[in-house]
Amino acid sequence: MTARSRIACLAPSLAPLVAATLAAALSAAPPGRASEALIQLMEQRRCEGCALAGAYLVHAQLADVNLSGAQLQRANLSQARLDGARLNGADLSFTSLLGASLRGADLRGARLEGTDLRQADLSGALLDAGALGRAHWQGAKGIDQGQLSYGELHNAGVEAARQGRLPEAEQWFSAAIRREPAAAVSWVARAITRSELGQRQLAANDFDYAAALYAAGGEEAEAKQLRQAAKQVSTTPGTPGGGGNGIGSMAIGGALGALQFLAPLAAKAFLPLPF
């Protein structure tokens, strides 16, 4: 019996949405192992190590399934419900999980290179430290900052700043600083963000601290520039919120004007860190 014949036989025993999901997945799957794996997944709610690369499982109801070690690269699981799913060791590289619900899912050991986790719900999900470094997770909910590396925290601030979400950017840079207090680049980024928000004294304090870090590392020229920026931002009025005259708008926008000397450091501060 073919996989499509089997789904016709199974349909009466499956919930309508599950049957519809399986029918859609099978119509997009090549014949053979992938189709058999999809049938097994829906029948048994488990398919450890299965070959499901490129599977179409949009809106699939897959709560509590066991897909440990499954080959799911380039699969489309957008808006899928995967709450409590076992995805440990699965290959999810370049897989779309856009808007998916992954509450309490086990993603330890999963390969997440290029994985689209934007707007996904990761509340309570189990992740390896640094696992999101090569994934796309802007707008995802429930991410435990304790599971993020310093680079992930800093880069989240960079992304938020580039999109004009400056209060959020300040929070991410602050989290990065708590993780790596000696990371001068995050102090510079937060200083620029705070100056853009009109928090001039806080920005000046950050510039001064960054200057001390650069000086301690023997980079006196950069330290001098940052001390000059601290003095200027604390005495020069600025309009917060973008488009004003503060250092933040000038640095982020690339038009530093009288503070053009800070451009190289500003560019470095808002460049995503490599992993």
C-alpha positions as CSV (number, residue, x, y, z in Angstrom):
1,M,0.0,0.0,0.0
2,T,1.4,3.4,-0.9
3,A,1.9,6.2,1.6
4,R,-1.0,8.2,0.1
5,S,-3.3,5.2,0.3
6,R,-2.4,4.7,3.9
7,I,-3.2,8.3,4.8
8,A,-6.6,7.8,3.1
9,C,-7.2,4.8,5.4
10,L,-5.9,6.6,8.5
11,A,-7.9,9.8,8.0
12,P,-11.0,8.7,9.8
13,S,-8.9,8.0,13.0
14,L,-7.0,11.2,12.9
15,A,-8.1,14.6,14.0
16,P,-9.2,16.7,11.0
17,L,-6.3,19.2,11.4
18,V,-3.7,16.4,11.8
19,A,-5.1,14.6,8.7
20,A,-5.1,17.8,6.7
21,T,-1.5,18.5,7.8
22,L,-0.3,15.0,6.8
23,A,-2.1,15.2,3.5
24,A,-0.4,18.5,2.7
25,A,3.0,17.2,3.9
26,L,2.7,14.1,1.7
27,S,1.7,16.1,-1.3
28,A,4.9,18.1,-1.0
29,A,7.2,15.2,0.0
30,P,9.0,13.0,-2.6
31,P,7.9,9.4,-2.6
32,G,9.8,6.9,-0.6
33,R,11.5,7.3,2.8
34,A,10.3,10.8,3.5
35,S,6.7,9.8,3.0
36,E,7.1,6.8,5.2
37,A,8.7,8.9,7.8
38,L,5.8,11.4,7.8
39,I,3.3,8.5,8.2
40,Q,5.3,7.1,11.1
41,L,5.5,10.6,12.7
42,M,1.8,11.1,12.6
43,E,0.9,7.5,13.5
44,Q,3.3,7.0,16.4
45,R,4.2,10.6,17.4
46,R,7.8,9.7,17.1
47,C,10.4,9.3,14.4
48,E,13.9,9.4,15.9
49,G,16.6,9.9,13.3
50,C,14.1,10.1,10.5
51,A,15.0,11.6,7.1
52,L,12.6,14.6,6.8
53,A,14.8,17.1,5.0
54,G,12.7,19.6,3.2
55,A,9.4,18.3,4.7
56,Y,6.4,20.7,4.5
57,L,4.9,20.8,8.0
58,V,3.4,24.3,8.2
59,H,0.9,24.6,11.1
60,A,1.6,21.0,12.0
61,Q,0.3,19.8,15.4
62,L,3.4,18.1,16.8
63,A,3.3,18.8,20.5
64,D,5.3,16.2,22.5
65,V,6.6,14.3,19.5
66,N,10.0,12.6,19.6
67,L,12.2,13.8,16.7
68,S,15.5,13.2,18.4
69,G,18.3,13.1,15.8
70,A,15.9,13.7,12.9
71,Q,17.2,15.2,9.7
72,L,15.0,18.2,9.3
73,Q,17.3,20.6,7.5
74,R,15.4,23.0,5.2
75,A,12.1,21.7,6.4
76,N,9.2,24.2,6.7
77,L,7.7,24.1,10.2
78,S,6.4,27.7,10.2
79,Q,3.6,28.2,12.8
80,A,4.0,24.6,13.9
81,R,3.1,23.6,17.4
82,L,6.1,21.7,18.9
83,D,5.5,22.3,22.6
84,G,7.4,19.7,24.6
85,A,8.8,18.1,21.5
86,R,12.1,16.2,21.7
87,L,14.4,17.8,19.0
88,N,17.6,17.0,20.8
89,G,20.4,16.3,18.3
90,A,18.1,17.1,15.3
91,D,19.5,18.8,12.2
92,L,17.4,22.0,11.9
93,S,19.9,23.9,9.8
94,F,18.2,26.4,7.5
95,T,14.8,25.1,8.7
96,S,11.9,27.6,9.0
97,L,10.4,27.7,12.5
98,L,8.9,31.1,11.9
99,G,6.3,31.8,14.5
100,A,6.4,28.2,15.8
101,S,5.5,27.3,19.4
102,L,8.4,25.5,21.0
103,R,7.5,25.9,24.6
104,G,9.4,23.4,26.7
105,A,11.0,21.8,23.7
106,D,14.3,20.0,24.0
107,L,16.7,21.5,21.5
108,R,19.9,20.5,23.2
109,G,22.5,19.3,20.7
110,A,20.4,20.4,17.8
111,R,22.1,22.0,14.8
112,L,20.6,25.5,14.4
113,E,22.8,27.1,11.7
114,G,20.7,29.5,9.6
115,T,17.5,28.3,11.4
116,D,14.6,30.8,11.3
117,L,13.3,31.2,14.8
118,R,11.8,34.7,14.3
119,Q,8.6,35.3,16.3
120,A,8.9,31.7,17.8
121,D,7.9,31.0,21.4
122,L,10.9,29.5,23.1
123,S,9.6,29.8,26.7
124,G,11.1,27.0,28.8
125,A,12.9,25.5,25.8
126,L,16.2,23.7,26.5
127,L,19.1,25.1,24.5
128,D,22.9,24.7,24.6
129,A,24.8,27.8,25.5
130,G,25.6,29.7,22.3
131,A,23.2,27.6,20.2
132,L,21.5,30.6,18.8
133,G,24.6,32.2,17.5
134,R,24.0,31.3,13.9
135,A,20.2,31.3,14.0
136,H,17.8,34.1,13.2
137,W,15.7,34.8,16.3
138,Q,14.6,38.4,16.2
139,G,11.3,38.8,17.9
140,A,11.3,35.4,19.5
141,K,9.7,35.1,22.9
142,G,10.8,33.4,26.1
143,I,14.5,33.3,25.4
144,D,16.4,32.9,28.7
145,Q,19.2,35.5,28.6
146,G,21.2,33.1,30.8
147,Q,21.4,30.7,27.8
148,L,22.9,33.4,25.5
149,S,26.5,34.0,24.9
150,Y,28.1,37.4,25.2
151,G,28.3,37.7,21.4
152,E,24.6,36.8,21.1
153,L,23.6,39.5,23.6
154,H,25.7,42.2,22.0
155,N,24.5,41.3,18.5
156,A,20.9,41.4,19.6
157,G,21.6,45.0,20.8
158,V,23.1,45.8,17.4
159,E,20.1,44.4,15.6
160,A,17.7,46.3,17.8
161,A,19.6,49.6,17.3
162,R,19.7,49.2,13.6
163,Q,15.9,48.8,13.6
164,G,15.5,51.9,15.7
165,R,14.4,50.0,18.8
166,L,16.8,51.9,21.1
167,P,15.3,51.1,24.5
168,E,15.5,47.4,23.7
169,A,19.0,47.9,22.3
170,E,20.1,49.5,25.6
171,Q,18.7,46.5,27.5
172,W,20.6,44.0,25.3
173,F,23.9,46.0,25.6
174,S,23.4,46.1,29.4
175,A,23.0,42.3,29.4
176,A,26.1,41.9,27.3
177,I,28.1,44.1,29.8
178,R,26.9,42.1,32.7
179,R,28.1,39.0,30.9
180,E,31.5,40.5,29.9
181,P,32.2,43.7,32.0
182,A,35.6,44.2,30.3
183,A,34.1,44.2,26.7
184,A,34.8,47.8,25.8
185,V,32.9,47.6,22.5
186,S,29.6,47.0,24.4
187,W,30.2,50.0,26.7
188,V,30.7,52.2,23.6
189,A,27.6,50.8,22.0
190,R,25.5,51.4,25.1
191,A,27.0,54.9,25.4
192,I,25.9,55.8,21.9
193,T,22.5,54.3,22.4
194,R,22.0,56.2,25.7
195,S,23.0,59.4,24.1
196,E,20.5,58.9,21.4
197,L,17.9,58.3,24.1
198,G,18.8,61.6,25.7
199,Q,20.4,60.0,28.7
200,R,23.5,62.2,28.4
201,Q,25.0,61.7,31.9
202,L,24.6,57.9,31.7
203,A,26.2,58.0,28.2
204,A,29.1,60.1,29.5
205,N,29.7,57.6,32.3
206,D,29.7,54.7,29.7
207,F,32.2,56.6,27.5
208,D,34.4,57.2,30.5
209,Y,34.4,53.6,31.5
210,A,35.1,52.5,28.0
211,A,38.0,54.9,27.9
212,A,39.4,53.3,31.0
213,L,39.2,49.9,29.4
214,Y,40.9,51.0,26.3
215,A,43.6,52.7,28.3
216,A,44.2,49.6,30.4
217,G,44.7,47.7,27.1
218,G,47.3,50.2,25.9
219,E,45.0,51.8,23.3
220,E,45.5,55.4,24.5
221,A,44.4,57.0,21.3
222,E,41.0,55.4,21.5
223,A,40.8,56.2,25.2
224,K,41.5,59.9,24.5
225,Q,38.7,60.0,21.9
226,L,36.2,58.4,24.3
227,R,37.1,60.8,27.1
228,Q,36.6,63.6,24.7
229,A,33.2,62.1,23.7
230,A,32.2,61.8,27.4
231,K,33.0,65.5,28.0
232,Q,31.2,66.6,24.9
233,V,28.0,64.5,25.4
234,S,27.6,65.7,28.9
235,T,27.7,69.4,27.9
236,T,26.1,69.4,24.5
237,P,22.2,69.4,24.4
238,G,20.7,66.7,22.1
239,T,17.3,65.6,21.0
240,P,16.6,62.0,21.8
241,G,14.8,59.6,19.5
242,G,16.7,59.8,16.2
243,G,17.2,62.7,13.9
244,G,18.4,64.9,16.7
245,N,21.8,66.4,17.5
246,G,23.0,63.8,20.0
247,I,26.0,61.6,19.5
248,G,23.7,58.6,19.1
249,S,21.9,59.9,16.0
250,M,25.1,61.1,14.5
251,A,27.0,57.9,15.2
252,I,24.3,55.5,14.1
253,G,23.5,57.6,11.1
254,G,27.2,58.0,10.1
255,A,27.1,61.9,10.2
256,L,29.2,62.6,13.2
257,G,29.8,66.2,12.5
258,A,31.9,67.7,15.2
259,L,32.4,64.3,16.7
260,Q,33.6,62.7,13.5
261,F,36.7,61.5,15.4
262,L,34.4,58.8,17.0
263,A,33.3,57.3,13.7
264,P,35.7,54.3,13.6
265,L,34.8,53.3,17.2
266,A,31.1,53.8,16.5
267,A,31.3,51.6,13.4
268,K,33.1,48.9,15.4
269,A,30.5,49.1,18.2
270,F,27.6,48.5,15.8
271,L,29.2,45.7,13.8
272,P,27.9,42.2,14.7
273,L,30.5,40.1,16.5
274,P,31.7,37.0,14.8
275,F,31.2,33.5,16.3
